[in-house]
Amino acid sequence: MAFPSFSPSCSDSSTVTCKASSYQYGTGDTENLSSTGHLLVAVFLGIVGSLGFFNNLLVLVLFCNYKILRSPINLLLMNISISDLMVCILGTPFSFAASTQGRWLIGEAGCIWYGFINSLFGTVSLVSLAVLSYERYCTMLGSTEADVTNYKKAWMGILVSWVYSLCWTIPPLFGWSSYGPEGPGTTCSVNWHSQDAVNTSYIVCLFVFCLALPFAVIVYCYGKLLVAIKQISGVTKGTARNREQRVLVMVIVMVICFLLCWLPYGIMALIATFGKPGLITPSASIIPSVLAKSSTVYNPIIYIFLNKQFYRCFIALLRCSDGPQTSSNKCSSKTTKICLTPRKAPNNNIAFNAASTKPPTSEEDKASNIVTDCPLHGVVDCQKEHAVTLVAHYTP
């Protein structure tokens, strides 16, 4: 099977189109992908693009249809879904079409545009995940009650994610590195293979501030939550222990999927920048690239559909119902923080901060609206079990 050639005349060898048709790492003696390799990449990109588009679109539909979901922390989740959806709409179709033809199709300007928007939306998604983990950390372990009717912090987090991402993705448009073809020439990204000082400095900064730093924030924040749960593992049992295990599994899945999607791409970029020319072949470089794009599929599943509120709204949508039948709007009013230090309670009783003055009516309401009286000798046990309940309910 041979791909038809529609390449323009390459008398001007500096154009991205010509570079993409003969682009090689290093000395240029490395063979390009075979037609079968291009076809496999196209199939994978088609699957990733389609699933990512429908998953993230469904998340936005749920958010718009059900008022119960419109909390500040869910607003951060919407920011992630929007950035992932933009990748599926404005990026993946062009790399899919290029893979079906075995070459880049929309010229030099299109390559620069593609590299910029994919870098921007990908960085927004990464930074938003870090902001989300920090917000959960502050909500669960903060010293004050979190008011989830206050959207100011959420909008500030969204603004920071976009401004921060723009600050790191605009420089290649003005000479600090550049955007160009990568791998077998069917996708475009930052110029990984150039080893001059200007490009190398940008790659190092991009790796540190747009991959390593967000990952460090995520690990620290979720790690602190896990430490808090570990401290109470000795006194919890039954349902509380199950919640503890559920949080642990979800955090591990979050971290593993983050590393699976982005670490190979970061390592490939560093090897291409600092390694010997030709060390990264086109066939090897395309794998981290498509793995990074697969994050548009994983993110809504991990961060959205494993969330009980979203899941119940999804079931309600399938049933054409106005709202989830087993959920409560109290979850959208105020949350209660984790408090690992027992408070002094008069008359041998202790009362926890509550999201509402109304008594809880279900297990989920108890997770978001806790008003509990505990005997003084049982204060620590009772308090710690509620802490696990809260973490399990809000993470996610």
Kinemage of the C-alpha trace (Angstrom):
@kinemage 1
@onewidth
@group {chain A} dominant
@subgroup {mainchain}
@vectorlist {calphas} color= white
{ca met a 1} P 0.000 0.000 0.000
{ca ala a 2} L 1.467 3.324 -1.045
{ca phe a 3} L 0.253 6.762 -0.104
{ca pro a 4} L -0.414 9.125 -3.027
{ca ser a 5} L 1.890 12.087 -3.173
{ca phe a 6} L 0.431 15.577 -3.385
{ca ser a 7} L 3.540 17.400 -2.197
{ca pro a 8} L 4.277 20.756 -3.810
{ca ser a 9} L 7.552 21.474 -5.435
{ca cys a 10} L 10.287 21.574 -2.803
{ca ser a 11} L 12.578 24.019 -4.488
{ca asp a 12} L 12.278 26.015 -1.288
{ca ser a 13} L 13.504 23.359 1.129
{ca ser a 14} L 12.955 25.608 4.128
{ca thr a 15} L 9.185 25.256 4.041
{ca val a 16} L 7.519 23.135 6.700
{ca thr a 17} L 5.685 21.111 4.044
{ca cys a 18} L 8.948 20.010 2.483
{ca lys a 19} L 10.509 19.382 5.876
{ca ala a 20} L 7.527 17.281 6.850
{ca ser a 21} L 7.832 15.079 3.770
{ca ser a 22} L 11.498 14.315 4.407
{ca tyr a 23} L 11.836 15.186 8.069
{ca gln a 24} L 14.250 12.989 9.970
{ca tyr a 25} L 15.900 13.269 13.343
{ca gly a 26} L 19.592 13.852 13.218
{ca thr a 27} L 21.502 13.193 10.028
{ca gly a 28} L 18.526 12.277 7.868
{ca asp a 29} L 19.423 8.653 7.261
{ca thr a 30} L 16.663 7.270 9.465
{ca glu a 31} L 13.787 5.685 7.573
{ca asn a 32} L 10.346 7.189 7.903
{ca leu a 33} L 7.255 5.331 9.050
{ca ser a 34} L 5.926 2.663 6.710
{ca ser a 35} L 2.479 2.963 5.176
{ca thr a 36} L 1.236 0.425 7.732
{ca gly a 37} L 2.698 2.516 10.546
{ca his a 38} L 0.930 5.643 9.269
{ca leu a 39} L -2.313 3.693 9.003
{ca leu a 40} L -2.050 2.431 12.595
{ca val a 41} L -1.369 5.959 13.830
{ca ala a 42} L -4.362 7.239 11.871
{ca val a 43} L -6.643 4.574 13.369
{ca phe a 44} L -5.445 5.356 16.906
{ca leu a 45} L -5.854 9.109 16.397
{ca gly a 46} L -9.326 8.545 14.974
{ca ile a 47} L -10.368 6.540 18.033
{ca val a 48} L -8.789 8.990 20.482
{ca gly a 49} L -10.257 12.020 18.714
{ca ser a 50} L -13.766 10.552 18.563
{ca leu a 51} L -13.856 9.287 22.158
{ca gly a 52} L -12.267 12.466 23.479
{ca phe a 53} L -14.775 14.619 21.608
{ca phe a 54} L -17.883 12.745 22.778
{ca asn a 55} L -16.659 12.239 26.363
{ca asn a 56} L -15.831 15.900 26.909
{ca leu a 57} L -18.929 17.095 25.057
{ca leu a 58} L -21.060 14.892 27.303
{ca val a 59} L -19.414 16.416 30.366
{ca leu a 60} L -20.272 19.922 29.160
{ca val a 61} L -23.862 18.875 28.397
{ca leu a 62} L -24.253 17.493 31.930
{ca phe a 63} L -22.783 20.644 33.427
{ca cys a 64} L -25.166 22.851 31.456
{ca asn a 65} L -28.265 20.727 32.091
{ca tyr a 66} L -27.948 20.096 35.827
{ca lys a 67} L -27.627 22.988 38.220
{ca ile a 68} L -26.425 20.705 41.005
{ca leu a 69} L -23.106 20.313 39.159
{ca arg a 70} L -22.351 24.025 38.975
{ca ser a 71} L -20.008 24.224 41.941
{ca pro a 72} L -16.603 25.963 41.904
{ca ile a 73} L -14.586 22.747 41.936
{ca asn a 74} L -16.659 21.395 39.054
{ca leu a 75} L -15.964 24.621 37.195
{ca leu a 76} L -12.290 23.662 37.243
{ca leu a 77} L -13.248 20.285 35.802
{ca met a 78} L -15.114 22.073 33.023
{ca asn a 79} L -11.974 24.019 32.205
{ca ile a 80} L -10.119 20.733 31.699
{ca ser a 81} L -12.911 19.368 29.517
{ca ile a 82} L -12.998 22.512 27.377
{ca ser a 83} L -9.253 22.426 26.742
{ca asp a 84} L -9.390 18.704 25.901
{ca leu a 85} L -12.390 19.269 23.633
{ca met a 86} L -10.503 21.986 21.763
{ca val a 87} L -7.650 19.549 21.134
{ca cys a 88} L -10.151 17.073 19.653
{ca ile a 89} L -11.723 19.741 17.443
{ca leu a 90} L -8.787 21.936 16.385
{ca gly a 91} L -5.861 19.535 16.545
{ca thr a 92} L -6.497 15.806 16.219
{ca pro a 93} L -8.425 15.952 12.884
{ca phe a 94} L -5.412 17.505 11.115
{ca ser a 95} L -2.923 14.953 12.429
{ca phe a 96} L -5.426 12.202 11.572
{ca ala a 97} L -5.738 13.444 7.991
{ca ala a 98} L -1.939 13.801 7.725
{ca ser a 99} L -1.452 10.227 8.920
{ca thr a 100} L -3.879 8.869 6.335
{ca gln a 101} L -1.770 10.533 3.623
{ca gly a 102} L 1.624 9.965 5.204
{ca arg a 103} L 2.596 13.660 5.176
{ca trp a 104} L 1.622 17.069 6.525
{ca leu a 105} L -1.200 18.609 4.489
{ca ile a 106} L -1.878 22.218 5.513
{ca gly a 107} L 1.466 23.934 4.954
{ca glu a 108} L 3.931 25.822 7.083
{ca ala a 109} L 1.475 28.259 8.662
{ca gly a 110} L -0.842 25.361 9.479
{ca cys a 111} L 2.023 23.472 11.121
{ca ile a 112} L 2.908 26.452 13.319
{ca trp a 113} L -0.758 26.984 14.201
{ca tyr a 114} L -1.227 23.284 15.010
{ca gly a 115} L 1.881 23.181 17.182
{ca phe a 116} L 0.843 26.287 19.086
{ca ile a 117} L -2.778 25.352 19.841
{ca asn a 118} L -1.926 21.782 20.834
{ca ser a 119} L 0.826 23.011 23.135
{ca leu a 120} L -1.506 25.649 24.596
{ca phe a 121} L -4.489 23.382 25.245
{ca gly a 122} L -2.280 20.558 26.506
{ca thr a 123} L -0.546 22.896 28.959
{ca val a 124} L -3.896 24.326 30.094
{ca ser a 125} L -5.071 20.801 30.859
{ca leu a 126} L -1.894 19.979 32.805
{ca val a 127} L -1.933 23.196 34.813
{ca ser a 128} L -5.674 22.831 35.488
{ca leu a 129} L -5.086 19.359 36.934
{ca ala a 130} L -2.511 20.880 39.276
{ca val a 131} L -4.873 23.720 40.239
{ca leu a 132} L -7.634 21.173 40.846
{ca ser a 133} L -5.450 19.093 43.141
{ca tyr a 134} L -4.429 22.224 45.077
{ca glu a 135} L -8.049 23.302 45.442
{ca arg a 136} L -9.021 19.879 46.775
{ca tyr a 137} L -6.069 19.988 49.146
{ca cys a 138} L -7.155 23.395 50.485
{ca thr a 139} L -10.794 22.322 50.749
{ca met a 140} L -10.091 19.082 52.586
{ca leu a 141} L -7.196 20.121 54.830
{ca gly a 142} L -7.737 23.851 55.130
{ca ser a 143} L -8.193 25.584 58.446
{ca thr a 144} L -11.431 27.294 57.453
{ca glu a 145} L -14.743 26.078 56.128
{ca ala a 146} L -14.871 26.064 52.336
{ca asp a 147} L -17.713 28.081 50.852
{ca val a 148} L -18.498 26.444 47.529
{ca thr a 149} L -20.962 29.163 46.627
{ca asn a 150} L -17.935 31.438 46.133
{ca tyr a 151} L -16.718 31.096 42.546
{ca lys a 152} L -13.961 33.686 42.847
{ca lys a 153} L -11.181 31.181 43.579
{ca ala a 154} L -12.335 28.869 40.789
{ca trp a 155} L -12.360 31.636 38.192
{ca met a 156} L -8.981 32.795 39.454
{ca gly a 157} L -7.631 29.275 39.028
{ca ile a 158} L -8.983 29.105 35.475
{ca leu a 159} L -7.476 32.493 34.635
{ca val a 160} L -4.114 31.421 36.044
{ca ser a 161} L -4.137 28.202 33.999
{ca trp a 162} L -4.706 30.067 30.717
{ca val a 163} L -2.348 32.970 31.376
{ca tyr a 164} L 0.380 30.650 32.635
{ca ser a 165} L -0.004 28.409 29.584
{ca leu a 166} L 0.070 31.344 27.178
{ca cys a 167} L 3.252 32.619 28.803
{ca trp a 168} L 4.996 29.332 27.948
{ca thr a 169} L 3.498 28.610 24.515
{ca ile a 170} L 3.719 32.055 22.882
{ca pro a 171} L 7.563 32.435 23.017
{ca pro a 172} L 8.218 30.011 20.101
{ca leu a 173} L 6.146 32.318 17.898
{ca phe a 174} L 8.644 35.094 18.601
{ca gly a 175} L 11.950 33.290 18.316
{ca trp a 176} L 12.518 31.457 21.591
{ca ser a 177} L 12.527 28.007 19.961
{ca ser a 178} L 9.961 27.371 17.214
{ca tyr a 179} L 7.082 25.172 16.124
{ca gly a 180} L 7.673 22.639 13.371
{ca pro a 181} L 7.147 19.042 12.236
{ca glu a 182} L 7.872 16.233 14.642
{ca gly a 183} L 8.236 12.484 14.351
{ca pro a 184} L 7.417 11.201 10.853
{ca gly a 185} L 6.198 14.638 9.792
{ca thr a 186} L 2.474 14.082 10.300
{ca thr a 187} L 2.249 16.167 13.470
{ca cys a 188} L 3.779 19.461 14.548
{ca ser a 189} L 5.036 20.609 17.905
{ca val a 190} L 7.899 22.435 19.580
{ca asn a 191} L 11.225 21.999 17.803
{ca trp a 192} L 12.625 19.176 19.934
{ca his a 193} L 15.516 18.150 17.697
{ca ser a 194} L 17.397 21.445 17.450
{ca gln a 195} L 20.279 21.488 19.939
{ca asp a 196} L 21.283 25.148 19.847
{ca ala a 197} L 21.424 27.053 23.135
{ca val a 198} L 18.247 29.073 22.549
{ca asn a 199} L 16.119 26.026 21.766
{ca thr a 200} L 17.662 23.931 24.531
{ca ser a 201} L 16.952 26.570 27.165
{ca tyr a 202} L 13.300 26.690 26.125
{ca ile a 203} L 12.911 22.904 26.194
{ca val a 204} L 14.389 22.742 29.704
{ca cys a 205} L 12.088 25.516 30.969
{ca leu a 206} L 9.063 23.932 29.306
{ca phe a 207} L 9.839 20.565 30.886
{ca val a 208} L 10.402 22.015 34.350
{ca phe a 209} L 7.553 24.535 34.521
{ca cys a 210} L 4.879 22.828 32.396
{ca leu a 211} L 5.404 19.160 33.267
{ca ala a 212} L 7.592 18.619 36.330
{ca leu a 213} L 6.077 21.463 38.389
{ca pro a 214} L 2.385 20.539 37.794
{ca phe a 215} L 3.218 16.907 38.511
{ca ala a 216} L 4.992 17.885 41.747
{ca val a 217} L 1.937 19.899 42.854
{ca ile a 218} L -0.381 16.976 42.079
{ca val a 219} L 1.778 14.466 43.944
{ca tyr a 220} L 2.220 16.781 46.950
{ca cys a 221} L -1.464 17.678 47.306
{ca tyr a 222} L -2.857 14.184 46.838
{ca gly a 223} L 0.016 12.798 48.880
{ca lys a 224} L -0.970 15.001 51.817
{ca leu a 225} L -4.541 13.754 51.514
{ca leu a 226} L -3.342 10.168 51.558
{ca val a 227} L -1.155 10.875 54.599
{ca ala a 228} L -4.213 12.311 56.343
{ca ile a 229} L -6.136 9.141 55.547
{ca lys a 230} L -3.227 6.963 56.660
{ca gln a 231} L -3.246 8.670 60.041
{ca ile a 232} L -6.802 7.544 60.622
{ca ser a 233} L -6.493 4.055 59.139
{ca gly a 234} L -5.926 2.516 62.560
{ca val a 235} L -9.312 3.531 63.901
{ca thr a 236} L -11.524 3.168 60.844
{ca lys a 237} L -13.289 0.007 59.802
{ca gly a 238} L -16.184 -1.187 57.730
{ca thr a 239} L -17.597 1.469 55.419
{ca ala a 240} L -14.969 4.034 56.391
{ca arg a 241} L -12.147 1.602 55.534
{ca asn a 242} L -13.745 0.948 52.134
{ca arg a 243} L -13.857 4.678 51.486
{ca glu a 244} L -10.211 4.924 52.460
{ca gln a 245} L -9.276 2.238 49.934
{ca arg a 246} L -11.414 3.887 47.259
{ca val a 247} L -9.593 7.203 47.666
{ca leu a 248} L -6.224 5.467 47.573
{ca val a 249} L -7.071 3.632 44.343
{ca met a 250} L -8.368 6.797 42.666
{ca val a 251} L -5.294 8.818 43.563
{ca ile a 252} L -3.009 6.061 42.277
{ca val a 253} L -4.989 5.903 39.017
{ca met a 254} L -4.786 9.687 38.618
{ca val a 255} L -1.008 9.731 39.052
{ca ile a 256} L -0.380 6.686 36.841
{ca cys a 257} L -2.523 8.014 33.991
{ca phe a 258} L -0.844 11.419 34.257
{ca leu a 259} L 2.574 9.776 33.985
{ca leu a 260} L 1.447 7.419 31.217
{ca cys a 261} L 0.151 10.286 29.088
{ca trp a 262} L 2.819 12.913 29.616
{ca leu a 263} L 6.048 11.444 30.991
{ca pro a 264} L 6.987 9.534 27.786
{ca tyr a 265} L 6.503 12.735 25.792
{ca gly a 266} L 8.662 14.738 28.177
{ca ile a 267} L 11.400 12.109 28.203
{ca met a 268} L 11.332 11.884 24.403
{ca ala a 269} L 11.717 15.647 24.153
{ca leu a 270} L 14.700 15.669 26.508
{ca ile a 271} L 16.408 12.778 24.694
{ca ala a 272} L 15.818 14.428 21.323
{ca thr a 273} L 17.237 17.692 22.664
{ca phe a 274} L 20.265 16.397 24.571
{ca gly a 275} L 20.881 12.956 23.055
{ca lys a 276} L 22.840 11.949 19.989
{ca pro a 277} L 21.330 12.905 16.606
{ca gly a 278} L 19.171 10.101 15.268
{ca leu a 279} L 18.718 8.474 18.678
{ca ile a 280} L 14.951 9.079 18.555
{ca thr a 281} L 13.511 7.600 15.375
{ca pro a 282} L 10.222 8.805 13.821
{ca ser a 283} L 8.512 5.532 14.712
{ca ala a 284} L 9.638 5.868 18.343
{ca ser a 285} L 8.712 9.546 18.627
{ca ile a 286} L 5.141 9.108 17.402
{ca ile a 287} L 4.206 6.834 20.343
{ca pro a 288} L 4.678 9.471 23.109
{ca ser a 289} L 2.851 11.997 20.922
{ca val a 290} L -0.296 9.898 20.559
{ca leu a 291} L -0.145 8.892 24.232
{ca ala a 292} L -0.236 12.574 25.186
{ca lys a 293} L -3.297 13.067 22.982
{ca ser a 294} L -5.006 10.119 24.692
{ca ser a 295} L -5.269 12.214 27.857
{ca thr a 296} L -8.357 13.816 26.274
{ca val a 297} L -10.074 10.429 26.714
{ca tyr a 298} L -8.756 9.554 30.182
{ca asn a 299} L -9.368 12.889 31.890
{ca pro a 300} L -13.183 12.954 31.683
{ca ile a 301} L -13.387 9.293 32.755
{ca ile a 302} L -11.091 9.653 35.780
{ca tyr a 303} L -12.025 13.121 36.960
{ca ile a 304} L -15.679 13.276 35.897
{ca phe a 305} L -17.462 9.964 35.484
{ca leu a 306} L -15.937 8.461 38.648
{ca asn a 307} L -17.474 11.400 40.478
{ca lys a 308} L -20.775 10.377 42.075
{ca gln a 309} L -22.549 13.633 41.280
{ca phe a 310} L -21.675 13.472 37.581
{ca tyr a 311} L -22.478 9.780 37.381
{ca arg a 312} L -25.948 10.270 38.832
{ca cys a 313} L -26.608 13.189 36.512
{ca phe a 314} L -25.460 11.026 33.602
{ca ile a 315} L -27.966 8.322 34.611
{ca ala a 316} L -30.649 11.000 34.916
{ca leu a 317} L -29.786 12.233 31.409
{ca leu a 318} L -30.155 8.708 30.002
{ca arg a 319} L -33.541 8.443 31.709
{ca cys a 320} L -34.572 11.892 30.453
{ca ser a 321} L -35.032 12.956 34.070
{ca asp a 322} L -34.831 16.524 35.368
{ca gly a 323} L -32.244 15.612 37.983
{ca pro a 324} L -30.536 12.778 39.869
{ca gln a 325} L -33.015 11.055 42.145
{ca thr a 326} L -30.597 10.047 44.909
{ca ser a 327} L -28.449 13.150 45.087
{ca ser a 328} L -28.912 16.309 47.070
{ca asn a 329} L -28.460 19.944 46.312
{ca lys a 330} L -26.739 20.304 49.640
{ca cys a 331} L -23.631 19.034 47.964
{ca ser a 332} L -23.531 22.250 45.991
{ca ser a 333} L -23.834 24.621 48.904
{ca lys a 334} L -20.936 24.211 51.297
{ca thr a 335} L -18.398 21.520 52.068
{ca thr a 336} L -16.913 20.470 55.337
{ca lys a 337} L -13.161 20.239 55.744
{ca ile a 338} L -11.084 17.430 57.175
{ca cys a 339} L -10.149 18.164 60.774
{ca leu a 340} L -7.564 15.824 62.214
{ca thr a 341} L -7.267 17.601 65.555
{ca pro a 342} L -10.091 16.961 68.025
{ca arg a 343} L -11.853 20.048 69.334
{ca lys a 344} L -12.842 20.730 72.908
{ca ala a 345} L -16.528 20.148 73.355
{ca pro a 346} L -18.644 21.385 76.251
{ca asn a 347} L -21.002 18.945 78.007
{ca asn a 348} L -19.099 15.928 76.632
{ca asn a 349} L -20.297 16.583 73.072
{ca ile a 350} L -18.707 17.825 69.867
{ca ala a 351} L -20.403 19.372 66.851
{ca phe a 352} L -18.865 19.473 63.422
{ca asn a 353} L -19.172 22.415 61.029
{ca ala a 354} L -22.135 21.773 58.782
{ca ala a 355} L -22.937 22.666 55.227
{ca ser a 356} L -26.519 23.364 56.146
{ca thr a 357} L -28.707 23.621 59.228
{ca lys a 358} L -31.003 20.936 57.828
{ca pro a 359} L -30.442 17.384 59.043
{ca pro a 360} L -28.872 14.957 56.565
{ca thr a 361} L -31.318 12.692 54.798
{ca ser a 362} L -29.003 10.216 53.058
{ca glu a 363} L -25.463 8.882 53.158
{ca glu a 364} L -24.343 11.376 50.517
{ca asp a 365} L -25.913 14.249 52.456
{ca lys a 366} L -24.000 13.125 55.527
{ca ala a 367} L -20.805 13.431 53.530
{ca ser a 368} L -21.488 17.051 52.687
{ca asn a 369} L -23.612 18.113 55.654
{ca ile a 370} L -22.241 16.628 58.861
{ca val a 371} L -23.770 17.516 62.217
{ca thr a 372} L -22.704 14.813 64.655
{ca asp a 373} L -22.746 14.587 68.428
{ca cys a 374} L -20.044 12.268 69.764
{ca pro a 375} L -19.320 11.255 73.328
{ca leu a 376} L -16.093 12.839 74.528
{ca his a 377} L -14.252 9.485 74.671
{ca gly a 378} L -15.307 8.816 71.058
{ca val a 379} L -14.508 12.212 69.580
{ca val a 380} L -11.387 11.150 67.715
{ca asp a 381} L -12.907 8.013 66.215
{ca cys a 382} L -16.061 9.773 65.082
{ca gln a 383} L -14.175 12.736 63.663
{ca lys a 384} L -11.725 10.588 61.745
{ca glu a 385} L -14.423 8.476 60.163
{ca his a 386} L -16.138 11.610 58.892
{ca ala a 387} L -12.798 12.760 57.482
{ca val a 388} L -12.564 9.630 55.357
{ca thr a 389} L -16.179 10.127 54.269
{ca leu a 390} L -15.404 13.638 53.060
{ca val a 391} L -12.273 12.677 51.167
{ca ala a 392} L -14.078 9.844 49.418
{ca his a 393} L -16.943 12.124 48.426
{ca tyr a 394} L -14.947 15.060 47.130
{ca thr a 395} L -11.826 13.403 45.639
{ca pro a 396} L -13.774 12.826 43.291
